[in-house]
Amino acid sequence: FVEAIRDFLNPEVLAELGEDVLETVIDQLGPTQAAAAVAELDTDDAVDIIEDLDEEGRDQLLKAVPEIERTHIEKALSYPQDSAGRLMQPELISVPAFWTIGQTIDHLRESDDLPDEFYEIFVVDPTHKPIGSVPLNKAMRTKRAMVIGDIAKEEPVLIPVDMDQEDVAFLFQQYDLTSGPVVDASGRLLGVIMVDDI
């Protein structure tokens, strides 16, 4: 079956497969093609797949994943299993508070590595700590000359990287979040959790 769909396999399908089926599909794809598929996924989905493999399969697949994606995956795997760190995606949009909307939009248009899905632009201070956020639809409706820090929703709900996933889900429900910034112990922005991951 996998042979027949090898060239048409959407990587997102891998994230939906059960553990037994996943190992069979990964084996039939081979390390190179499986690694290429995993590298296309959001980090949290890639982590879910790699966690489901046995140790040998995990090591083999990780070795074949390109270095940048492998670094993100290994970092996520270093966090406790039921923590926010396992759910977060390191791919996000953050800009300094002094940028204008025009600079921000130009940055988004010129960037080759935008996240596949994002709802907010995080505004950060010089130490990369989130100080606010701007919903994407608000940014698109604002005049180019406006400074993004002036329209940011201040005091974002911050999610500690080691917070239990159930507590994260409660925050999303309590504050009706679509995405939430994940921070380290010093408050620096590490990643984002999307509502569909909760």
N, C-alpha and C positions, 0 to 999 in steps of 0.2 A: 504493500500500500504506500509506504513512504517513498519508495522508488518512483512510483507513478506521480507523486505530487512534489517531489524534491525541488523542482525549479519554480513551483508556484506557492510554496509554503510561506504563509504570513507569519512572521516571528511572534506576533501577538497570540497566535494559537497555542504556542508552547506554554505560555503562562496559565492557560486554562486546562491543561491536561492533568489527569490524575498521576500519582507517583509511579505506578507500575507502567502505565502507557508512556509516560514521559521518558523513562529510562530506555524503553524500546525504541522510541522515535529518535532520541539523542544518539543511541548506538548505531541506528541505521543511517542517520545523517552523516555520521563521522565527525571527528573533533573539529575539523576546519569549518565545515558548513554549520555545524551546531554553534560554534563560537561566533561566527559571523551573524547568525540569527540572534543570539543572546546579546551581542554588542549593539544591536539596533533597538533593544528594549529599554524602557526606563529602568534605572538602577534598582528600584524596589522590586520590579517584576523579574529582573535578572537574578536578584538575590533569592527570590522565592523558588525559581527553577533550580538554582545551584544547591540550595538547602535540601531539595528533594532527592538529590543524587547521592549514591554511596560515596565514600571517601575517595576511592580510586577514580570514579567518574567525575567527581567534583574537581580533583586535582588536574585531571587530563583536560577537562573543559576550560578551567581557568587559565592553564598554560597557553591555550590556543586563542584566548580572547585578547584583542589588541590592548596595549599597555595602559592607555588612558582609562578605558572602560574597566579593565581589570583592577586598576587602582581604586576606582569608585566602588566596585563590588567588594573588594577585600576590606575597604574601610567600613562599609555597611555591615559586613559579616563580623567585624570586630566589636560591634555593639551588642548588648544583651538581647536575647531572642525576642522578647516581648516589649522592646523599647521603641521609642519614637525613631531612634537612629536606624532601625531596620525598615521602617516605613518610608523614610524620607527619600527624596530625590535630590542629589546635589545640583542638578541642572535647574537654574532659576534665573530670573532677571533682577539684578540689583543695580542701582545707579546712585551717584552722590546727590545730596540734597540741593546743591547749587546748580545742577544741570537744568536747562530749560526743557520744556516739553519737546521742542524742535530737536534738540540734541538727543533726547531719549529716543524719539521716533527714528531719527537717522541711525542711531546705534542699533536699534532693532532691525532696521532694513538692511544694514551692512553686515550684521552678524551671521556667520555661517553655522553657528551651533546653538540656535535657539531651542528651548525645550519644545517637544511636540505639542504640549498643552500647558497653557498658563493663563491665569485670570488676573493676576496682580503684578505690579512692578514694585519691588521693595526699595525703599529709600533708606540709605545707610549713611552713617557718619564716617569720618576718616579712619576709624578703627574697625570698620565693617560691622558695626552693630546696627541692627534695624531700628530706625526711629519713626517709621511710618510706612504706609503703603498707599498705592494709587490703583484702583480698579482699572483694568485695561480700557473698558468702555469710557470711563471718565477722561483718561489720558487722550483718547482719540477725539474727544469732543472739545478739548481745551486748546486755546490759541497757542501757537508755537513759542511765543515769547514768554509765556508764564513759567516761572521757576517751579520745578516739580515739588520741592520741599514745601512750597506755600500752599499746595492743594492736597498734600498727603494727609491721609487719616492718621492722626498721631496715636501713640500708645498702642501699637499692635499687640495682639494676644501672642505672646512668645511661648514656644514649646521647648522645654529643656530636652536635650538629646537623649537623656536617660529616663524620661518620663514613661510610665507604663502605658501601653497602647490603649487600655480601657479608659485611662484618664484623658488621653488624647481625644478619644471618641467623645467623651463627656464635654470637653472644651468645644469641639466642633458643634455639638448639639446646642450647648448653652449659648454660644456666641453666633450661631448660624454661619459658620465659616465655610468658604469654598476652598480656601487654602490657608496654611498656617506656617509661619517661619520657624524653623528649628534652630536653636542656638546652643552653643557650648557653655561650659560653666562660667566663662567670662562674658557671655552675652553676644559673642560673635556669631554671625549668620553662617550656618553650615549647609542648610538645605531647606526644602519645603515639603510639606505633606499635603496632598490633594484630597479633596472630599471623597473621591471615588476609591481611594486607598483605605479610607476609614470604613 
